[in-house]
Each structure stands twice: as structure tokens, then as C-alpha cells.
Amino acid sequence: MQPDYTAIITVEPGKRGGKPCIRGLRITVYDVLEYLASGMNEPEILADFPDLTREDIRACLAFAAERERRLVSIPPE
């Protein structure tokens, strides 16, 4: 079951260009996903960004999974 990210991921038009952020902070979902993709693990991210929690990181993953699910498949030619 997917964790509920709606209380954690926020979008504010004037903050970070309206990109999805974590709890109104200036840390975007994209930032966290980039850190994970570059090889950082949860403890390393949490050490570098003490305002974040494990739940924040999982909310980013849930948000990304939801967006992926909504993508339209392109039929093969």
C-alpha cells in the first residue's frame, strides 16, 4: 500500500517555481529523488538535511510512483 504523501508534498506557486516541495520547505521532490539516484542512502540524506524525515523521503517516492502510474503509454508502431 502506498503511503499518503498528500500531507507532506506541497506545491506553492511562489516557491521553487511551483515545483512539489516537502512540507513547505525549499527542498523539492526532485532534489530528494536526485540524491537517491546518485547513490545516497536514507541516513546520508537525513544527515545532510536535518529538516527531513524518513517519512518525507518515502513521500517523495510515493509521489513519483503515483506520477509514473498516471503517465500515458505510447502504443508501439
N, C-alpha and C positions, 0 to 999 in steps of 0.2 A: 504494500500500500504506500502511495506517495505521501510524504509529509506535506502538511498545509503550509505553503510559503506565502500566502496572501497577506498575512500579518507582518511578515518580515521584509518582503521585497516591496519597495515603494518607488513610485515614479512621480517626480516633481518637475514640471516644465523648466523651471529656472535653475535646476541643479544638474550638473554634469550633462547638459544638453538634453535633458529629459530621458536619459538612459536609466534603466532599472537599477536602483541602488539598494543597499542593505540598511534597513531601519532608519532611513533618512540621512545616513552618513554619506560621505563623499566617496565611498568605496562601491564600485559598480559590480554587478553580477559578472560582467565580462572580466573585470580585474581578477576576481577570485578564480574563475574558470581558467584564465591565462596562467595563474600561479600553479594551479593543479596540473595543467597541461605541460608546464615547463619542468615538472618533476617535484615540485614542493609537496610535502605531505601536510596533513591537518595540523600537527603540532608545530611545524615550521611556520605555517601561515598565522596561526594563533600567537606565536611568539613575536612575529614581526608586526602584527596588527592586534594589539591587546583589546581593542574595542569589539573585535569579532568573537563569536562563539561557535561551537561545533554546529549548533542548530542553524546559524547563519550560513555556514558552508553547505550544509545539507539542503537548505532552502534554495541556494543557488543551483545546485544540481537538480533539484526537483523542478525549478523554474525552467532550466534548459531542457529537461526531458519533456516537459509539457509543450514547449515551443516546437521541439522536434516532432512530437506527435501530431501537431497541427499542420506541419508542412504538407504541401500537396505533392504527390508523387507525379513525376513526368512519365507518361507511358512510353515504352520502347518504340522505336520507329520500325 
